[in-house]
Amino acid sequence: MKKSTKPLRFILVGIANTAIDFIVLLSLTAGGLPLVLSNILSTSVALTFSFFANRTFTFGSTGKKRSQAVRFLLVTLVGLWVLQPIVLVLAVPVLEGMLSREASIVVAKLIATVVSMVWNYLLYDSLVFRKSQR
């Protein structure tokens, strides 16, 4: 796989993954679940899709699936369950002064998603789906 296509493929997977994440997040919060719990559940659904799509489509990896899955989970969970909640908890109250609660959640989630996507790409490429496994 050409190195130059990896970022584009990662972005395409990220768009699909983000759509899955947002749909589940907004559905759960609309149903009355707390924001952070909704985020954990929505990112869990998106996480499964993301591993398989990034492994095959983005990085074309043929390495050991189990060890890659463990590394993928560690990297991704830090992004999703540490970085994203921090951004959500900090950004939503600030944004609520300017936007509705729903719009604040969406904007905060977009910011949190960008932060975790940069984190993920860099570590997926260098640690999870290493060049030696492609």
C-alpha positions in Angstrom: 0.0 0.0 0.0 1.3 3.4 -0.9 2.3 5.5 2.1 0.7 8.5 0.6 -2.8 6.9 0.6 -2.8 6.0 4.3 -3.8 9.5 5.6 -6.7 9.6 3.1 -7.8 6.1 4.0 -7.6 6.9 7.7 -9.7 10.0 7.1 -12.4 8.0 5.2 -12.5 5.4 8.0 -12.6 8.2 10.5 -15.6 9.8 8.8 -17.5 6.5 8.8 -16.4 5.8 12.4 -17.4 9.3 13.5 -20.8 9.0 11.9 -21.4 5.8 13.8 -20.2 7.4 17.0 -22.3 10.5 16.7 -25.5 8.6 15.8 -25.2 6.4 18.8 -24.1 9.2 21.2 -27.0 11.5 20.2 -29.5 8.6 20.4 -28.3 7.7 23.9 -28.3 11.2 25.2 -31.7 11.9 23.7 -32.9 8.8 25.6 -31.7 10.3 28.9 -28.4 8.6 29.5 -25.6 10.7 31.0 -23.2 12.3 28.6 -20.0 10.5 29.6 -21.7 7.1 29.8 -23.3 7.7 26.4 -19.9 8.6 25.0 -18.3 5.4 26.4 -21.1 3.3 24.8 -21.0 5.1 21.4 -17.2 4.9 21.1 -17.3 1.2 22.0 -19.6 0.5 19.0 -17.4 2.7 16.7 -14.2 1.1 18.1 -15.1 -2.4 16.7 -15.7 -1.0 13.3 -12.5 1.1 13.5 -10.2 -1.8 14.3 -11.2 -3.9 11.4 -11.4 -1.0 8.9 -8.1 0.5 9.8 -6.3 -2.9 10.0 -7.3 -3.9 6.5 -8.3 -0.8 4.6 -6.0 1.9 6.0 -2.8 0.1 7.0 -3.1 -3.2 5.0 -1.8 -5.1 8.0 -1.3 -8.8 8.1 0.3 -9.0 11.5 -1.1 -11.0 14.4 -4.6 -9.8 15.0 -4.7 -10.5 18.7 -1.6 -8.5 19.6 -2.7 -5.7 17.2 -6.1 -5.7 18.9 -4.5 -5.3 22.3 -2.3 -2.4 21.2 -5.2 -0.9 19.2 -7.4 -1.0 22.3 -4.8 0.6 24.6 -4.2 3.5 22.1 -7.8 4.0 21.2 -9.2 3.8 24.7 -6.8 6.5 26.0 -8.1 8.7 23.1 -11.7 7.8 23.6 -12.1 7.4 27.4 -9.4 9.8 28.6 -8.9 12.5 26.0 -12.5 12.8 24.7 -14.3 13.0 28.1 -11.8 15.6 29.2 -12.6 17.7 26.2 -16.4 17.1 26.5 -16.5 18.0 30.2 -14.5 21.1 29.6 -16.1 22.3 26.4 -19.8 21.6 26.8 -20.3 24.0 29.7 -18.4 26.8 27.8 -20.3 26.1 24.6 -23.7 26.0 26.4 -23.4 29.7 27.0 -23.6 30.2 23.3 -25.4 27.2 21.9 -28.2 24.8 22.9 -27.2 21.7 24.9 -27.5 19.4 21.8 -25.4 21.8 19.7 -22.8 22.1 22.5 -22.5 18.3 22.6 -22.0 18.1 18.9 -19.4 20.9 18.7 -17.5 19.5 21.8 -17.6 16.0 20.3 -16.2 17.3 17.0 -13.3 19.0 18.9 -12.8 15.8 21.0 -12.8 13.7 17.9 -10.1 15.7 16.1 -7.9 15.4 19.2 -8.3 11.7 19.4 -8.0 11.2 15.7 -4.5 12.8 15.6 -3.5 10.8 18.6 -4.8 7.6 17.0 -3.2 8.0 13.5 0.2 8.7 14.9 0.2 5.7 17.3 -1.6 3.3 14.9 1.1 3.9 12.3 4.0 3.7 14.6 2.9 1.2 17.2 -0.3 -0.8 16.4 0.1 -1.6 12.7 3.8 -1.3 12.4 5.5 -1.3 9.0 7.1 -4.7 9.8 3.6 -6.1 9.9 2.4 -4.9 6.6 
